[in-house]
Amino acid sequence: MSKKAQQGSKWNDLRTWRATGSWEASDSWGLTGTWRMEGASGSWDAAQDTFGRPHPAPEPDPQPAAAPVTTTEAPAAVADVIELATGRRVDLGHWQRRLDDLREEHDVPGATLAFVVDDEVQELASGVLNRQTGVEATTDSVFQLGSIAKVYTAALIMQLVESGDLDLDAPVVSVLPEFATIDPEATKVITTRMLLSHTSGLTCDFHLDTGRGDDSLAKYVEAAKGVAMDCPPGTAVSYSGIGYVVLGRVVEVLTGTTWDQALKDRLLTPLGLTHTMTLPEEVLPFRAAMGHLAGPDGEQALAPAWDLMPRAAGPAARVCATAGDLVRFAKLHLDGGGAADGTRVLGPDSVAAMQRRETDVPDKWTVSADGWGLGWTLYDWDGVPGFGHDGASIGQYAYLRVVPGAGVAVALLTNGGGSRLLYADLLRELLADLAGVTMPAPFAPAEQPPAVDITPWTGTYKREGVLITVSERDGRPHLVYAFVDGMAGYSPDLEMELVPLSDTVFAGAGGGASFAEDWMPVVFSTLDDGTKCAYIGMRAAPKTA
């Protein structure tokens, strides 16, 4: 898929990108693929265990020996343990060392970590933003948040509900007459609540660059009218990128400005989030992380571009920020909708509604979800409720977890390597220490898997751009994941053996650590209307044959 991103730029004119999927819910930009640009090429392949896995960091270039320095003054000691205003003590030195060690262990080039505890924000950084330039990661470094952008859009929508400009349960067409789907009956009943909770039936993987103009969202919503739906509205949860772009367009229509400007005016400025932005040119004044992907030799190399998302993807997938700004946004939701200076940004009822369960989630492992609220992913950590969201772009991965009962929020931003493994190891320790949370064990089959008959689920499943074939080979469940339609040719088919965990949940061998910590969840479910479907990456593909 060739893209000419900028006239007159030789590199952009020549670059070619092929990928196999969406980054929005699966925490992965793709499973397998290749990239080419002038003078260089590379590939990644999760099926061969070379994407998202730890690899040894490259040796640094030899440096000339520095001249000895004589000093009579010892360097200032770094305070490992700090005391918060509440009297609680936090060992920042310990968490810096754990961040450094785990980042190196999982071959993550750079990472920033921020957390809120007892109303105070702490920030740490480790590694480099770019292995080619060696620029150091610092706490003021900006990363791409990917799908965490959806929560910002959800907050804007809730402001419009509070003002009386929008009814969560009214049809979207009542405020956005140009909205339509391939099914006229579905168009009539899809509500804003359904869009927020991913129960509208609109699909995810419809990628279209509609330009850099202020009309990019309007053009996208128009183009999406003919895209096949995953399921009938209200029958199931299916992660939807289209739905959040539609929500962004609703924001534009009701505020009379662009989604980008509405976000600045209504959220970023009142919250004082000076290191959060949406457009690439707004990132330039800051230290920006560059994504990394595993090349043919397994070494982490720069992604072929800093960003591949068009402007229209903004409400669903493009907010850039520091980890500190991200947890300050999360703190708004811990504090009942009030900013640090007392400004009311959201009402407490809206904050509570966003965290209230709207739907259960059959696939509880891809993004660690137990359910979904109005924008937030919901978690159940051994009886302790939490909320948050994951996000990813090309070689960058973001994780946000909030434990409201403990007043704790944690953000981890990374730029490649085994980011999912770093998240799992570090946040298990950190949330246990700060909030008493026990995160679930990694998704994996038992040593002795149960005997399961795959026959009820064999057949073909299809959603926009993806064809999934489930069969039995040599007496074992088998799956083929292929890209079709407008996504045909993006990558070779992905084939994997399925190992059962139950009658409906299987672990895909070869999915790679981008989907879970070791195995890819494949979940079968029956919709309310009786249609069988296969969930991969939180997206429902209905059975067609």
Solvent accessible surface area in square Angstrom, and as a share of the most:
residue,aa,sasa,rsa
1,M,81,0.36
2,S,88,0.57
3,K,58,0.25
4,K,120,0.51
5,A,64,0.50
6,Q,108,0.48
7,Q,142,0.63
8,G,77,0.74
9,S,25,0.16
10,K,134,0.57
11,W,82,0.29
12,N,21,0.11
13,D,61,0.32
14,L,86,0.43
15,R,17,0.06
16,T,21,0.12
17,W,9,0.03
18,R,82,0.30
19,A,2,0.02
20,T,1,0.01
21,G,15,0.14
22,S,7,0.05
23,W,13,0.05
24,E,11,0.05
25,A,1,0.01
26,S,5,0.03
27,D,3,0.01
28,S,1,0.01
29,W,19,0.07
30,G,3,0.02
31,L,6,0.03
32,T,12,0.07
33,G,5,0.05
34,T,55,0.32
35,W,20,0.07
36,R,113,0.41
37,M,53,0.24
38,E,93,0.42
39,G,86,0.82
40,A,43,0.33
41,S,76,0.49
42,G,7,0.07
43,S,33,0.21
44,W,5,0.02
45,D,40,0.21
46,A,1,0.01
47,A,34,0.26
48,Q,126,0.56
49,D,69,0.36
50,T,35,0.21
51,F,5,0.02
52,G,9,0.09
53,R,49,0.18
54,P,53,0.33
55,H,40,0.18
56,P,105,0.66
57,A,58,0.45
58,P,66,0.42
59,E,154,0.69
60,P,113,0.71
61,D,108,0.56
62,P,129,0.81
63,Q,144,0.64
64,P,120,0.76
65,A,104,0.81
66,A,95,0.74
67,A,80,0.62
68,P,134,0.84
69,V,132,0.76
70,T,131,0.76
71,T,91,0.53
72,T,148,0.86
73,E,137,0.61
74,A,84,0.65
75,P,122,0.77
76,A,99,0.77
77,A,101,0.78
78,V,129,0.74
79,A,71,0.55
80,D,57,0.29
81,V,63,0.36
82,I,43,0.22
83,E,112,0.50
84,L,6,0.03
85,A,100,0.78
86,T,93,0.54
87,G,41,0.39
88,R,80,0.29
89,R,155,0.57
90,V,5,0.03
91,D,51,0.26
92,L,29,0.14
93,G,8,0.08
94,H,66,0.29
95,W,9,0.03
96,Q,46,0.20
97,R,120,0.44
98,R,63,0.23
99,L,0,0.00
100,D,43,0.22
101,D,77,0.40
102,L,6,0.03
103,R,30,0.11
104,E,111,0.50
105,E,107,0.48
106,H,14,0.06
107,D,1,0.00
108,V,0,0.00
109,P,1,0.01
110,G,0,0.00
111,A,0,0.00
112,T,1,0.01
113,L,1,0.00
114,A,0,0.00
115,F,0,0.00
116,V,1,0.01
117,V,0,0.00
118,D,41,0.21
119,D,100,0.52
120,E,56,0.25
121,V,39,0.23
122,Q,20,0.09
123,E,57,0.25
124,L,16,0.08
125,A,20,0.15
126,S,7,0.05
127,G,21,0.21
128,V,38,0.22
129,L,2,0.01
130,N,24,0.12
131,R,53,0.19
132,Q,144,0.64
133,T,87,0.51
134,G,44,0.42
135,V,65,0.37
136,E,109,0.49
137,A,4,0.03
138,T,37,0.22
139,T,54,0.31
140,D,67,0.35
141,S,0,0.00
142,V,2,0.01
143,F,2,0.01
144,Q,3,0.01
145,L,0,0.00
146,G,0,0.00
147,S,0,0.00
148,I,0,0.00
149,A,0,0.00
150,K,0,0.00
151,V,0,0.00
152,Y,0,0.00
153,T,0,0.00
154,A,0,0.00
155,A,0,0.00
156,L,0,0.00
157,I,0,0.00
158,M,5,0.02
159,Q,17,0.08
160,L,3,0.02
161,V,40,0.23
162,E,83,0.37
163,S,69,0.45
164,G,63,0.61
165,D,73,0.38
166,L,12,0.06
167,D,82,0.43
168,L,16,0.08
169,D,81,0.42
170,A,26,0.20
171,P,52,0.33
172,V,1,0.00
173,V,44,0.26
174,S,72,0.47
175,V,34,0.20
176,L,0,0.00
177,P,107,0.68
178,E,66,0.30
179,F,6,0.02
180,A,32,0.25
181,T,13,0.08
182,I,96,0.49
183,D,57,0.30
184,P,92,0.58
185,E,109,0.49
186,A,3,0.02
187,T,16,0.09
188,K,118,0.50
189,V,78,0.45
190,I,0,0.00
191,T,17,0.10
192,T,1,0.00
193,R,73,0.27
194,M,42,0.19
195,L,2,0.01
196,L,0,0.00
197,S,3,0.02
198,H,1,0.00
199,T,20,0.11
200,S,0,0.00
201,G,0,0.00
202,L,11,0.05
203,T,1,0.01
204,C,3,0.02
205,D,5,0.03
206,F,40,0.17
207,H,78,0.35
208,L,66,0.33
209,D,84,0.44
210,T,19,0.11
211,G,32,0.31
212,R,122,0.45
213,G,37,0.36
214,D,96,0.50
215,D,66,0.34
216,S,1,0.01
217,L,3,0.02
218,A,31,0.24
219,K,102,0.43
220,Y,11,0.04
221,V,3,0.02
222,E,97,0.44
223,A,44,0.34
224,A,11,0.09
225,K,58,0.24
226,G,56,0.54
227,V,15,0.09
228,A,43,0.34
229,M,34,0.15
230,D,1,0.01
231,C,9,0.05
232,P,60,0.38
233,P,25,0.15
234,G,43,0.42
235,T,26,0.15
236,A,18,0.14
237,V,4,0.02
238,S,0,0.00
239,Y,1,0.00
240,S,1,0.01
241,G,3,0.03
242,I,4,0.02
243,G,1,0.01
244,Y,0,0.00
245,V,4,0.02
246,V,2,0.01
247,L,0,0.00
248,G,0,0.00
249,R,52,0.19
250,V,0,0.00
251,V,0,0.00
252,E,11,0.05
253,V,61,0.35
254,L,52,0.26
255,T,38,0.22
256,G,71,0.68
257,T,46,0.26
258,T,23,0.14
259,W,1,0.00
260,D,9,0.05
261,Q,75,0.33
262,A,1,0.00
263,L,0,0.00
264,K,48,0.20
265,D,78,0.40
266,R,75,0.27
267,L,0,0.00
268,L,8,0.04
269,T,101,0.59
270,P,39,0.25
271,L,28,0.14
272,G,47,0.45
273,L,7,0.04
274,T,100,0.58
275,H,50,0.23
276,T,10,0.06
277,M,8,0.04
278,T,1,0.01
279,L,22,0.11
280,P,37,0.23
281,E,83,0.37
282,E,44,0.20
283,V,5,0.03
284,L,146,0.73
285,P,107,0.67
286,F,61,0.25
287,R,90,0.33
288,A,38,0.29
289,A,0,0.00
290,M,32,0.14
291,G,0,0.00
292,H,1,0.01
293,L,6,0.03
294,A,1,0.01
295,G,7,0.07
296,P,105,0.66
297,D,111,0.57
298,G,5,0.05
299,E,60,0.27
300,Q,10,0.04
301,A,43,0.34
302,L,36,0.18
303,A,3,0.03
304,P,3,0.02
305,A,8,0.06
306,W,56,0.20
307,D,21,0.11
308,L,18,0.09
309,M,11,0.05
310,P,23,0.15
311,R,23,0.08
312,A,0,0.00
313,A,16,0.12
314,G,2,0.02
315,P,0,0.00
316,A,2,0.01
317,A,0,0.00
318,R,10,0.04
319,V,0,0.00
320,C,1,0.00
321,A,0,0.00
322,T,5,0.03
323,A,3,0.02
324,G,0,0.00
325,D,8,0.04
326,L,0,0.00
327,V,0,0.00
328,R,88,0.32
329,F,0,0.00
330,A,0,0.00
331,K,36,0.15
332,L,2,0.01
333,H,5,0.02
334,L,40,0.20
335,D,60,0.31
336,G,22,0.21
337,G,0,0.00
338,G,12,0.11
339,A,12,0.09
340,A,115,0.89
341,D,114,0.59
342,G,63,0.60
343,T,58,0.34
344,R,142,0.52
345,V,11,0.07
346,L,0,0.00
347,G,14,0.14
348,P,80,0.50
349,D,120,0.62
350,S,7,0.04
351,V,8,0.05
352,A,46,0.36
353,A,15,0.12
354,M,0,0.00
355,Q,43,0.19
356,R,142,0.52
357,R,109,0.40
358,E,58,0.26
359,T,25,0.15
360,D,90,0.47
361,V,2,0.01
362,P,43,0.27
363,D,0,0.00
364,K,81,0.34
365,W,75,0.26
366,T,0,0.00
367,V,6,0.03
368,S,27,0.17
369,A,1,0.01
370,D,31,0.16
371,G,0,0.00
372,W,1,0.00
373,G,0,0.00
374,L,0,0.00
375,G,0,0.00
376,W,0,0.00
377,T,2,0.01
378,L,13,0.06
379,Y,7,0.03
380,D,77,0.40
381,W,5,0.02
382,D,125,0.65
383,G,61,0.59
384,V,50,0.28
385,P,90,0.57
386,G,5,0.05
387,F,2,0.01
388,G,0,0.00
389,H,5,0.02
390,D,3,0.02
391,G,1,0.01
392,A,0,0.00
393,S,2,0.01
394,I,2,0.01
395,G,0,0.00
396,Q,0,0.00
397,Y,12,0.04
398,A,0,0.00
399,Y,1,0.00
400,L,0,0.00
401,R,0,0.00
402,V,0,0.00
403,V,1,0.01
404,P,51,0.32
405,G,81,0.78
406,A,41,0.32
407,G,27,0.26
408,V,0,0.00
409,A,0,0.00
410,V,0,0.00
411,A,0,0.00
412,L,0,0.00
413,L,0,0.00
414,T,0,0.00
415,N,0,0.00
416,G,0,0.00
417,G,6,0.06
418,G,0,0.00
419,S,3,0.02
420,R,10,0.04
421,L,23,0.11
422,L,0,0.00
423,Y,2,0.01
424,A,2,0.01
425,D,49,0.25
426,L,0,0.00
427,L,0,0.00
428,R,58,0.21
429,E,61,0.27
430,L,0,0.00
431,L,0,0.00
432,A,51,0.40
433,D,84,0.44
434,L,8,0.04
435,A,20,0.15
436,G,57,0.55
437,V,1,0.01
438,T,89,0.52
439,M,19,0.08
440,P,81,0.51
441,A,82,0.64
442,P,63,0.40
443,F,11,0.05
444,A,46,0.36
445,P,24,0.15
446,A,61,0.48
447,E,169,0.76
448,Q,157,0.70
449,P,56,0.35
450,P,59,0.37
451,A,110,0.85
452,V,31,0.18
453,D,94,0.49
454,I,2,0.01
455,T,82,0.48
456,P,65,0.41
457,W,25,0.09
458,T,39,0.23
459,G,20,0.19
460,T,32,0.19
461,Y,0,0.00
462,K,68,0.29
463,R,11,0.04
464,E,39,0.18
465,G,1,0.01
466,V,0,0.00
467,L,52,0.26
468,I,1,0.00
469,T,51,0.29
470,V,3,0.02
471,S,37,0.24
472,E,99,0.45
473,R,117,0.43
474,D,148,0.77
475,G,60,0.57
476,R,143,0.52
477,P,16,0.10
478,H,22,0.10
479,L,0,0.00
480,V,24,0.14
481,Y,14,0.05
482,A,14,0.11
483,F,17,0.07
484,V,32,0.18
485,D,80,0.41
486,G,67,0.65
487,M,14,0.06
488,A,61,0.47
489,G,60,0.58
490,Y,32,0.12
491,S,18,0.12
492,P,102,0.64
493,D,82,0.43
494,L,4,0.02
495,E,85,0.38
496,M,5,0.02
497,E,65,0.29
498,L,2,0.01
499,V,22,0.13
500,P,16,0.10
501,L,54,0.27
502,S,46,0.29
503,D,99,0.51
504,T,50,0.29
505,V,17,0.10
506,F,0,0.00
507,A,0,0.00
508,G,0,0.00
509,A,40,0.31
510,G,29,0.28
511,G,0,0.00
512,G,2,0.02
513,A,1,0.01
514,S,7,0.04
515,F,11,0.05
516,A,3,0.02
517,E,18,0.08
518,D,61,0.32
519,W,64,0.23
520,M,0,0.00
521,P,0,0.00
522,V,0,0.00
523,V,4,0.02
524,F,3,0.01
525,S,25,0.16
526,T,75,0.43
527,L,10,0.05
528,D,120,0.62
529,D,83,0.43
530,G,50,0.48
531,T,42,0.24
532,K,68,0.29
533,C,0,0.00
534,A,0,0.00
535,Y,1,0.00
536,I,4,0.02
537,G,2,0.02
538,M,0,0.00
539,R,6,0.02
540,A,0,0.00
541,A,0,0.00
542,P,25,0.16
543,K,59,0.25
544,T,86,0.50
545,A,86,0.67
